[in-house]
Amino acid sequence: MSGDETTGAMVESEDTSLLIVEDDKPFLTRLARAMETRGFVVETAESVEEAVAKARAHPPAYAVVDMRLGDGNGLDVVAAIREKRDDARAIILTGYGNIATAVTAVKLGAVDYLSKPADADDVFAALTRTSGERAAPPENPMSADRVRWEHIQRVYEMCDRNVSETARRLNMHRRTLQRILAKRAPR
């Protein structure tokens, strides 16, 4: 989150219900508070199961959903919301951005896809952007080294953290991969 969590912007809609689904409790708390100051009526969930139950009971007008949750995939939450309310505006948050997942999220009804760490201003802009309006290019996009590192991490997670299988899929020597995984993420 940015230090300035209260811009003057407020949501201008009759239904301001917002479901935030995130398993990082401190981030969830900060984002919920920031969205409440912008005029949303916030409901939170920390798991797919909890979020789907809340979405079916009271489908929100807006949703911010983490892609990777402890008990499943955030795309299941977006699909559940869209089953009950096709006008809902949902955005996906993820630490592992990739084009295939972004396309799937959009096909399931998400209106935007933000990479973490996203601040409250980014989330608010994505939720309230009109359908024809384009997102501004990022002021400080990820470096090529960071994009490479994120890709390696995503493949590593997809291979259930198996170094040998990840190295095979990335066509890289296992020891080289181990050195990369041992380092901190580049900026």
GISULQUI-V487862 format. One record per helix or strand of 3 or more residues. SS is the DSSP state (H for helix, E for strand). FROM is the first residue (numbers start at 1). TO is the last residue. Records with the same first field share a line. If there is no record, write none. Layout:
SS=FROM-TO ; FROM-TO
//
This chain:
E=17-21 ; 41-45 ; 62-66 ; 89-94 ; 110-115
H=25-37 ; 48-57 ; 74-84 ; 99-107 ; 120-128 ; 144-158 ; 163-170 ; 174-182
//
